[in-house]
Amino acid sequence: MKKIRIIAADSSLPFGTIIKISNIGEEITAIVLDRGGAIGFNNFSQADLLCENLSFSYKFGKKNNAKFEVLRYGF
């Protein structure tokens, strides 16, 4: 069974939007459930993935060439 992760994204994506993230070493499916002041398509970071532990965050870290595909727009 595939995990659905939580992501903070730009306000142009409504809460509940399901996104597929690829080109980062593995494919991740995430749901937008948060916002952030530094997140936005005109800012430094376009998304922020919630990590369950420190080793997961070290594994992925900052990725510059991640690809985002919207699978379903939220509520």
GUZAKOL-868958 format. One record per residue: residue in one letter; z, y, x of N, C-alpha, C, O in turn. Coordinates in steps of 0.02 Angstrom, whole numbers, plus 50000, padded with zeros to 5 digits. Example, Ala and Ser with C-alpha at 12.3 -4.5 7.8 and 13.67 -1.06 7.14 Angstrom:
<nodes>
A503904971650660503904977550615503904983550660504234983450712S503544988850642503574994750684503945000250645504025005750670
</nodes>
This chain:
<nodes>
M500004994150042500005000050000500005006250045500385006750092K499575010950028499505017050068500035022150048500165023149988K500325025450098500815030750085500475037250065499945038850091I500775040750019500565047550002501065052250035501665051750022R500835056650077501275061250113501295067950078500875069450036I501775072050097501845078750068501585083850118501695083350178I501215088750092500915093850134501045100750104501055101650044A501155105550148501175112650128500475115450142500205114350196A500195118950095499505121450102499455128650077499915131350047D498885131450090498705138150068498735138649992498625133649957S498885144449966498945145349893498275144649856498275144449794S497725144149892497085142949859497035135749832496615134349790L497475131349856497515124549831498125123949786498685124849809P498035122449722498595122149676499065116249693498855111349722F499695117049672500165111549681499895105349646499575105749593G500015099549676499775093249648499085091249673498855085749656T498765095449712498105093749740498185087949789498635087949831I497745083049784497745077249829497205078449881496625079849865I497395077749945496945079150001496915073050047497425069850060K496315071650072496235066550124496145070350190495705074650196I496555068650239496515071750305496255066450354496535060950358S495735068150390495445063450438495305067050504495425072950512N495035063250551494865065750618495495067450659495485071950700I496045063750645496665064950681496945058450711497535058150729G496535053350715496765046950742496875041850687496815035850700E497025043950628497065039650569496955043950508496975050050511E496825040650452496705044350390497355044850350497705039850342I497505050750325498115052050287497925054950219497485059250214T498265052550167498195055350101498835059250087499385056650097A498775065450063499355069750053499285073549987498735074649962I499855075549960499875079549899500205086249916500705086649950V499895091649890500155098449902500755099549857500695099749796L501345100349889501965101649851502365107349880502935108549860D502065111149927502435116449960501955121849984501355120749989R502225127649998501865133350027502245135450090502805133250102G501935139550130502265142150189501985149050206501395150250195G502395153350232502185160150247501655160550301501245165150301A501655155750348501175155850403500575151450389500145150550433I500525148750329499975144150312499455148050272499615151550224G498835147350293498285150450257497645149950297497675149150358F497085150450264496445149550298496285155450344495835154950385N496645160950337496555166650382497115167050433497115171650474N497585162350432498145162350477498065156950530497545153650534F498575156050570498565151250625498535144050601498195139950632S498885142450547498945135550524498655135050453498805139150410Q498255129850441497965128850375498375124050332498315124150271A498775119950364499195115150327499775113050370499765113650431D500295110550337500885108250372501095101650340501295101550282L501055096250378501205089550353501935087950363502205088850418L502275085650311502975083650316503015077050354502665072250337C503435076750405503515070750446504185067450431504685070950424E504185060850427504805057350410505275056450469505865055150460N505025057350530505455056850589505125060350648504545062450645L505505060950701505275064550760504685061150794504225064450817S504695054450798504155050950832503485051850795502965052250827F503505052250728502895053550690502625060450706502015061350714S503065065350711502835072150726502555072650797502065076250808Y502845069050845502575068950912501895065550915501455067550954K501805060450874501175056650873500595061150851500055060950880F500715065250800500175069350773500175076450802499645079050819G500755079550807500785086250835500285090850802500125090150743K500045095650840499545100450816498845097550827498675095450882K498445097450775497755094950779497285100750760497355103750707N496815102150804496355107750793495725105850754495415110250724N495545099550753494905097650722494995093150661494555089150645A495565093750627495685089650568495185091450513494995097250505K494965086350476494515087350420494905086250356495275081450349F494815090850307495145090550243494635089350189494115092650187E494775084650145494345083350088494785083150025495265079250022V494635087349977495015087449915494775081549871494195081149854L495245077149855495085071349813495195072949739494845070249696R495685077349725495825079249656496215085849657496695086549693Y495995090649616496355096949611496965095949567496955092149519G497495099449585498145098549553498235102049486497755103549451F498865103249471499045106049406499165113449410499325116649360
</nodes>
